[in-house]
Amino acid sequence: MPIQSVILSTGSYLPEKIMTNSDLEKIVDTTDAWITQRSGIQSRHIAADDESTADLAIAAAKDAMERGNIDPLSIDGVIVATTTPDQTFPSVAVKVQAALGLPVGLAFDVQAVCTGFVYALATANNFIIAGQAKRILVVGAEKMSSIVDWTDRTTCVLFADGAGAVVLDAQEAESNGNRGVLSTHLYANGTMRDLLYTNGGPSSTGDAGHIIMHGREVFKYAVTYMADAVNEALAANDVAAADIDWLVPHQANIRIIEATAKKLDMDINKVVVTVDHHGNTSAASIPLALHEAVADGRIQQGQLVLLEAMGGGLTWGSALVRF
């Protein structure tokens, strides 16, 4: 029987500190109305100075394992999507592995910025389908506040911190109601890398740098590419947009989310939206939104869930999952 990667459980972690738009008004030339109108963001979580990306990832992974009553010794892989690692090396993934007492197995980070979780999910799914792993912890974790220029009002109001996680398990498709990851679709166009980037790095400036974004151009491509990725997932599985129970998009901007839903002729009530209180947490945004909708009962076992994202690179992708 064919093997599919089933999401056994989800988990999340958000830093204690909440920064509202009113708080931002005190440190940069902006207003609550300006931020809300252009992004839909009203508040976001910001990690403490001594709280690292690995700390966030470990907390979210632990939450997912506890909620699913997962034995740590049953996990044979960890993949963490992040663009804000604690160190150049080692990876955040090996820190998660050690902190949670997981056995020796594969552990590495994936870097595709806001599309990172979809890339990590696809990678884990392929390991499982190939028979090289049976249970993989997939985490999206970011401390975006560490690479934001807090004097740049066009970017500092958007990005935030947090982590989300899922546990993927190898199961026989015919015996579990065809649950699992049905398909994944990944893309990148490196000729557009200068639309969204950081102005630093270990081999260039010697530091992480800050986020630089050409927002208007990013918006234009985001709507097109995210809709394309969704349509490809639908076509690959011979389903219509109306068949999708929930769309879980990358939480970059409410205008992008609404425009994508409109382009797909999808009811906005079937779209999971957390950008208003999470902000843009890059690779963490999809697993955070997924967990919130699972935890509050919206997403139910057996439903069709479509994940999609676009990020710096430019990268974009989608995954269709029967939860």
Residue pairs with C-beta under 8 A, 6 or more apart in sequence:
1 172
1 173
1 174
1 175
2 172
2 173
2 174
3 128
3 129
3 131
3 170
3 171
3 172
3 173
4 129
4 170
4 171
4 172
4 173
4 176
4 178
4 179
4 180
4 181
4 182
5 124
5 125
5 128
5 129
5 136
5 168
5 169
5 170
5 171
5 180
5 181
6 168
6 169
6 170
6 171
6 176
6 179
6 180
6 181
7 166
7 167
7 168
7 169
7 180
7 181
7 321
7 323
8 68
8 70
8 135
8 166
8 167
8 168
8 169
9 64
9 65
9 67
9 68
9 70
9 166
9 167
10 64
10 67
10 164
10 165
10 166
10 287
10 290
10 291
10 294
10 295
11 60
11 61
11 62
11 63
11 64
11 65
11 66
11 67
11 164
11 165
11 166
11 291
12 60
12 63
12 162
12 163
12 164
12 165
12 287
12 288
12 291
12 292
12 295
13 56
13 59
13 60
13 63
13 162
13 163
13 164
14 45
14 161
14 162
14 278
14 288
15 45
15 46
15 47
15 48
15 51
15 56
15 161
15 162
16 45
16 48
17 45
17 46
17 47
17 48
18 43
18 44
18 45
18 46
19 43
19 44
19 45
19 46
19 160
20 32
20 42
20 43
21 30
21 31
21 32
21 35
21 36
21 41
21 42
21 43
21 157
22 32
24 30
24 35
24 156
24 157
25 31
25 32
27 150
28 150
28 151
28 152
28 153
28 156
28 157
29 153
30 153
30 157
32 42
35 41
35 42
35 157
36 42
38 253
38 255
39 157
39 158
39 253
39 254
39 255
39 275
40 253
40 254
40 255
40 257
40 273
40 275
40 276
41 157
41 158
41 254
41 275
41 276
41 279
41 280
42 276
42 277
43 276
43 277
43 279
44 159
44 160
44 161
44 277
44 278
44 279
44 281
45 160
45 161
45 162
45 278
45 279
46 145
46 160
46 161
47 55
47 56
47 143
47 145
47 146
47 161
51 143
52 86
52 143
53 82
53 84
53 85
53 86
53 92
53 141
53 142
53 143
53 163
54 85
54 86
54 92
54 95
54 96
54 99
54 141
56 141
56 142
56 143
56 161
56 162
56 163
56 284
57 80
57 82
57 92
57 95
57 96
57 139
57 141
57 163
57 165
58 95
58 96
58 99
58 100
59 163
60 139
60 141
60 162
60 163
60 164
60 165
60 284
60 287
61 78
61 96
61 100
61 137
61 139
61 163
61 165
62 100
63 165
64 70
64 137
64 165
64 166
64 167
64 291
65 72
65 75
65 100
65 137
65 167
68 167
70 135
70 167
72 100
72 101
72 102
72 103
73 102
73 103
74 134
74 135
75 102
75 103
75 105
75 135
75 136
75 137
75 167
76 103
76 105
76 106
76 133
76 134
76 135
76 136
77 105
77 106
77 107
77 124
77 127
77 133
77 135
77 136
77 137
78 93
78 94
78 96
78 97
78 102
78 105
78 106
78 107
78 108
78 136
78 137
78 139
79 93
79 106
79 107
79 108
79 109
79 110
79 120
79 123
79 124
79 136
79 137
79 138
79 139
80 91
80 92
80 93
80 96
80 108
80 109
80 110
80 120
80 138
80 139
80 140
80 141
81 109
81 110
81 111
81 112
81 116
81 117
81 119
81 120
81 138
81 139
81 140
81 141
81 283
82 92
82 109
82 110
82 111
82 116
82 140
82 141
82 142
82 283
83 111
83 113
83 116
83 142
83 147
83 282
83 283
83 312
84 142
84 143
84 144
84 146
84 147
84 208
84 282
85 91
85 92
85 109
86 92
86 95
88 202
91 107
91 108
91 109
92 109
92 139
92 141
93 107
93 108
93 109
93 139
94 107
96 102
96 107
96 137
96 139
97 105
97 107
102 137
105 133
106 127
106 132
106 133
106 136
110 116
110 119
110 120
110 123
112 118
112 119
112 188
112 283
112 311
112 313
112 315
112 317
113 196
113 282
113 283
113 311
113 312
113 313
113 315
114 250
114 252
114 280
114 282
114 283
114 285
114 309
114 310
114 311
114 312
114 315
115 186
115 250
115 283
115 309
115 310
115 311
115 313
115 315
115 316
115 317
116 140
116 282
116 283
116 311
117 138
117 140
117 164
117 283
117 284
117 285
117 286
117 287
117 307
117 309
118 184
118 186
118 286
118 307
118 308
118 309
118 317
118 318
118 319
119 186
119 315
119 317
120 138
120 139
120 140
120 283
121 138
121 166
121 168
121 181
121 184
121 307
121 319
122 181
122 184
122 186
122 317
122 319
124 133
124 136
124 138
124 168
125 168
125 181
125 184
125 319
127 133
127 136
128 134
128 136
128 168
128 170
133 170
134 169
134 170
135 167
135 168
135 169
135 170
136 167
136 168
137 165
137 166
137 167
137 168
138 165
138 166
138 167
138 168
138 287
139 163
139 164
139 165
139 287
140 163
140 164
140 165
140 281
140 282
140 283
140 284
140 285
140 286
140 287
140 288
141 162
141 163
141 164
141 283
141 284
142 161
142 162
142 163
142 281
142 282
142 283
142 284
143 161
144 159
144 160
144 161
144 211
144 280
144 281
144 282
145 159
145 160
145 161
146 208
147 198
147 208
147 209
147 210
147 211
148 155
148 156
148 159
148 210
148 211
149 155
149 156
149 210
149 211
150 156
152 210
152 211
154 213
154 215
155 210
155 211
155 212
155 213
158 252
158 253
158 279
158 280
159 211
159 279
159 280
159 281
159 282
160 278
160 279
160 280
160 281
161 281
161 284
162 278
162 281
162 284
162 285
162 288
163 284
163 287
163 288
164 284
164 285
164 286
164 287
164 288
164 289
164 290
164 291
165 287
165 291
166 287
166 290
168 181
171 179
171 180
173 179
173 180
177 302
177 322
178 322
179 301
179 302
179 322
179 323
180 321
180 322
181 319
181 320
181 321
182 237
182 320
182 321
182 322
183 233
183 236
183 237
183 319
183 320
184 317
184 318
184 319
184 320
185 229
185 232
185 233
185 236
185 317
185 318
185 319
186 315
186 317
187 225
187 229
187 315
187 316
187 317
188 313
188 314
188 315
188 316
189 313
189 314
190 313
192 221
192 313
192 314
193 312
193 313
193 314
194 214
195 213
195 214
195 217
195 218
195 221
195 312
195 314
196 211
196 212
196 213
196 214
196 218
196 311
196 312
196 313
196 314
197 211
197 212
197 312
198 208
198 209
198 210
198 211
198 212
199 205
199 209
199 210
199 212
200 206
200 207
200 208
200 209
200 210
201 208
201 209
218 314
219 253
219 255
219 256
221 310
221 314
222 252
222 253
222 256
222 260
222 310
223 256
223 259
223 260
223 263
225 310
225 314
225 316
226 249
226 250
226 256
226 260
226 308
226 309
226 310
226 316
226 318
227 260
227 263
227 264
228 316
229 308
229 310
229 316
229 317
229 318
230 241
230 247
230 260
230 264
230 306
230 308
230 318
231 264
232 318
233 306
233 308
233 318
233 319
233 320
234 240
234 241
234 243
234 244
234 306
234 320
236 320
237 320
239 304
239 320
241 264
241 265
241 266
243 304
244 266
244 270
244 304
244 305
244 306
245 270
245 299
245 300
245 303
245 304
245 305
246 270
246 271
246 272
246 293
246 298
246 299
246 303
246 304
246 305
246 306
247 261
247 264
247 266
247 270
247 271
247 272
247 305
247 306
247 308
248 271
248 272
248 286
248 289
248 290
248 293
248 305
248 306
248 307
248 308
249 256
249 257
249 260
249 271
249 272
249 286
249 289
249 307
249 308
249 309
250 285
250 286
250 308
250 309
250 310
250 311
251 257
251 273
251 274
251 275
251 278
251 279
251 280
251 281
251 285
251 286
251 288
251 289
252 275
252 280
252 285
252 310
253 275
253 280
254 273
254 275
254 276
257 271
257 273
257 275
258 268
260 308
261 267
261 268
261 271
272 289
272 290
272 292
272 293
272 298
272 299
273 289
274 285
274 288
274 289
274 292
275 285
278 285
278 288
278 289
281 288
282 311
283 311
285 309
286 307
286 309
290 299
290 305
290 307
293 299
294 323
299 305
299 323
300 323
301 323
302 322
302 323
303 322
303 323
304 320
304 321
304 322
304 323
305 320
305 321
305 322
305 323
306 318
306 319
306 320
306 321
307 318
307 319
307 320
307 321
308 316
308 317
308 318
308 319
309 316
309 317
309 318
310 316
